[in-house]
Amino acid sequence: MIRLLLCLALLPAVLAAHPAFAGRWRLDPAQSTALDGWTAVDLVVRLQGTKVDLQHDMAWRATKVTGTNTVDTAAPVEIRNFFRIDQRHQAVYAQPQKTARTTAAWIDGGRTLRVEALVPLEISQGDTTVRHTLEYRLLEGDNTLLLIELRSSRPRPLVYRFTRVKEEVRP
């Protein structure tokens, strides 16, 4: 009985995000899968209870795009126009008026956010649904975030390495 109570008391800590996840992260292109359509990519992570905002701020010359996926580690969500970091590079876009069924969970003691999404896409051959498994891994030292993407349509993972952007100190 005591063991059960102890496990229940510790459960919220196990299911919670590591606080170092929150903040702005900048893509290290030399350590990442190619994204030819972009010259700058930032990932902004916001933690709000069981919800996690994954905001992608991307730029190429004067073109700037922001796309946000908000996932919930407590329940599945339906995301309209599920944003994929390489959608411009691949020229494969979400089907209009469709949603991606998305689940998320904290694993590895809150140091990895695993996201699974069934994304309806428009491709040159027609419409299809692709399963995306994404792992956002906070690496040792809390200054590097590794994003690993697996897709049911591709044999190799996409790997993106981000470095924490230090907050500017204003006088």
C-alpha positions in Angstrom: 0.0 0.0 0.0 2.8 2.4 0.9 4.6 1.6 -2.4 1.4 2.4 -4.3 0.9 5.7 -2.6 4.6 6.6 -3.2 4.2 5.8 -6.9 1.1 7.9 -7.2 2.8 10.8 -5.4 5.8 10.6 -7.8 3.7 10.2 -11.0 3.2 13.9 -11.7 7.0 14.5 -11.5 7.7 11.7 -13.9 5.0 12.9 -16.4 6.2 16.5 -16.3 8.5 18.3 -18.7 12.0 19.3 -17.7 11.9 23.1 -17.2 15.0 23.6 -19.4 12.8 22.6 -22.5 11.2 26.0 -22.4 12.8 28.8 -24.5 14.1 29.6 -28.0 16.3 27.2 -29.8 18.3 27.9 -33.0 19.0 25.3 -35.7 22.6 24.3 -36.2 22.6 23.6 -40.0 26.0 22.0 -40.1 24.8 19.3 -37.6 21.3 18.9 -39.2 19.5 17.3 -42.1 19.5 19.8 -45.1 16.7 22.4 -45.2 17.5 24.1 -48.5 14.4 26.4 -48.5 15.4 28.2 -45.3 18.3 30.3 -44.1 17.2 30.6 -40.4 15.1 28.3 -38.2 14.2 28.8 -34.6 12.1 26.5 -32.4 10.3 28.2 -29.5 9.0 25.8 -26.8 6.4 27.0 -24.3 5.2 24.8 -21.5 1.6 25.4 -20.1 0.7 22.5 -17.8 0.1 19.5 -20.0 0.1 21.6 -23.2 3.3 22.2 -25.1 3.5 24.9 -27.9 6.1 24.0 -30.6 6.5 27.2 -32.6 8.7 27.2 -35.7 10.0 30.6 -36.8 11.6 30.2 -40.2 13.1 32.7 -42.7 14.5 32.7 -46.2 15.6 36.2 -47.3 12.5 38.4 -46.9 10.2 35.4 -46.5 9.2 34.7 -42.9 6.9 31.9 -41.8 5.7 30.9 -38.3 3.9 27.7 -37.7 2.8 26.3 -34.3 1.7 22.9 -33.2 0.2 22.8 -29.7 0.2 19.3 -28.3 -1.2 18.0 -25.1 0.4 15.2 -23.0 -2.9 14.5 -21.2 -5.1 13.8 -24.2 -5.0 13.4 -28.0 -5.6 16.6 -30.1 -6.6 17.3 -33.6 -4.3 19.9 -35.3 -5.3 21.7 -38.4 -2.4 22.2 -40.9 0.1 20.3 -38.8 3.4 22.2 -39.3 6.4 20.1 -40.5 9.8 21.8 -40.5 10.6 20.5 -44.0 7.3 21.0 -45.8 8.6 23.8 -48.0 11.8 21.9 -48.7 9.8 18.9 -49.8 6.9 20.9 -51.3 4.4 18.6 -49.5 1.7 20.3 -47.7 -1.2 19.5 -45.3 -4.6 18.7 -46.9 -6.9 21.7 -46.5 -9.8 21.3 -44.1 -8.2 18.1 -42.6 -6.7 17.6 -39.1 -3.8 15.5 -37.9 -4.6 13.3 -34.9 -1.8 14.0 -32.5 -0.6 12.4 -29.2 2.3 13.5 -27.0 4.1 12.1 -24.0 7.0 13.0 -21.8 9.5 10.1 -21.5 13.0 9.7 -20.2 12.2 11.5 -16.9 10.8 14.5 -18.8 13.9 15.0 -21.0 12.2 13.8 -24.2 8.9 14.8 -25.7 7.6 12.2 -28.0 4.9 13.3 -30.5 3.0 11.0 -32.9 0.8 12.5 -35.6 -1.2 11.0 -38.5 -0.9 13.8 -41.0 -3.1 14.1 -44.1 -0.9 15.4 -46.9 -1.3 16.5 -50.6 1.4 14.9 -52.7 1.9 14.9 -56.5 0.2 11.5 -56.8 -2.9 12.6 -54.7 -3.8 12.6 -51.0 -2.2 10.3 -48.4 -1.8 10.1 -44.7 1.7 9.8 -43.2 2.6 8.8 -39.7 5.1 11.1 -38.1 7.0 10.2 -34.9 9.0 13.1 -33.5 11.3 13.0 -30.5 12.5 16.3 -29.0 15.4 15.3 -26.8 17.0 17.6 -24.3 20.7 16.7 -24.2 23.1 16.7 -21.4 23.9 20.2 -20.2 20.5 21.5 -21.2 21.8 23.7 -24.0 21.2 21.4 -27.0 17.8 20.1 -28.2 17.8 17.2 -30.7 14.8 16.7 -32.9 14.5 13.2 -34.5 11.7 12.7 -37.1 10.6 9.3 -38.3 8.0 9.0 -41.0 6.1 6.0 -42.4 6.9 7.3 -45.9 10.7 7.5 -45.5 13.3 4.9 -44.6 15.7 7.3 -42.8 15.1 9.7 -40.0 15.5 13.5 -40.3 17.7 14.9 -37.5 17.8 18.5 -36.5 20.1 19.9 -33.8 19.2 23.1 -32.0 21.2 25.3 -29.6 19.6 27.3 -26.8 19.4 31.0 -27.6 20.5 33.0 -24.6 18.1 35.7 -23.5 19.3 39.2 -24.2 20.1 41.1 -21.1 18.7 44.6 -21.5 20.1 47.5 -19.4 
